[in-house]
Amino acid sequence: MVLFGRLAEVAGDYLRKGKQCFIEGHLRTRKWQDKETGQDRYTTEVVAENLILLGSRADAGDHEAEAPQAPAGGVAELDDDIPF
C-alpha cells in the first residue's frame, strides 16, 4: 500500500492495526535488483487514490476530528438476481 500527500497524513493520524478502512487505487509494479544475488525482483503495490475510514467514532481512539471522506459516487450496487 502506497499513500502520498494528505492521504498519507490521514492514514498516519487515524489508521491503526485492526482499524477498518476502504482504499481505492491502482496497481503499480516496480522492478528492482537484489543487492545480494543480483537477480531482478518485482514488487506490486496499491497506490491509493481514495481512503474512507470505516467503523464507529468510538473506534477512532483519542482523535476527535473526523478524517475527510470522499463522496461515494461511482460505486454501483450489486444486483443479486441472475439475468437468465
C-alpha positions in Angstrom: 0.0 0.0 0.0 1.4 3.4 -1.0 -0.1 6.7 0.1 1.0 10.2 -0.7 0.2 13.7 0.5 -3.0 14.3 2.5 -3.9 10.6 2.3 -0.7 9.6 4.0 -1.3 12.2 6.7 -4.8 11.0 7.4 -3.7 7.3 7.4 -0.8 8.1 9.8 -3.1 10.0 12.2 -6.2 7.7 12.2 -5.3 4.2 11.0 -4.1 1.6 13.4 -3.8 -2.2 13.1 -7.3 -3.7 13.0 -9.0 -0.4 12.0 -11.3 -0.9 9.1 -10.9 1.3 6.0 -11.8 1.3 2.3 -8.9 2.0 0.0 -9.3 2.6 -3.8 -6.4 2.9 -6.1 -4.4 1.4 -8.9 -1.8 -1.3 -9.1 1.8 -0.4 -9.8 4.6 -3.0 -10.4 8.2 -2.0 -9.7 11.3 -3.8 -10.8 14.4 -3.7 -8.5 17.6 -5.7 -8.3 18.5 -7.8 -5.2 21.9 -6.5 -4.0 23.0 -9.9 -2.6 22.1 -12.1 -5.6 21.9 -9.6 -8.4 18.6 -11.1 -9.5 15.7 -8.9 -10.8 12.8 -8.7 -8.3 9.3 -7.3 -8.7 7.0 -5.7 -6.2 3.4 -4.9 -6.9 1.9 -2.1 -4.8 -1.6 -0.5 -4.5 -1.2 3.3 -5.0 -4.1 4.8 -3.0 -6.3 7.4 -4.7 -9.2 7.3 -2.1 -9.3 6.5 1.6 -12.5 6.1 3.6 -12.4 5.3 7.3 -15.0 2.7 8.4 -16.4 1.8 11.8 -17.8 3.9 14.6 -16.3 7.1 16.0 -15.6 5.1 19.2 -13.1 3.1 17.3 -11.2 6.2 16.4 -9.5 6.4 19.9 -8.0 9.7 21.0 -8.7 11.6 17.8 -11.7 13.9 18.0 -11.6 15.3 14.5 -13.1 13.2 11.7 -10.9 12.5 8.7 -12.3 13.8 5.4 -14.1 11.3 3.3 -14.6 11.3 -0.5 -18.1 11.0 -1.9 -19.3 7.5 -2.5 -20.3 8.3 -6.1 -19.4 5.8 -8.8 -20.0 2.8 -6.6 -22.6 0.5 -8.2 -24.9 -1.6 -6.2 -24.9 -5.3 -6.9 -28.0 -6.9 -8.3 -28.3 -10.4 -6.9 -30.8 -11.6 -9.5 -29.4 -13.8 -12.2 -30.5 -12.4 -15.6 -31.1 -15.8 -17.2 
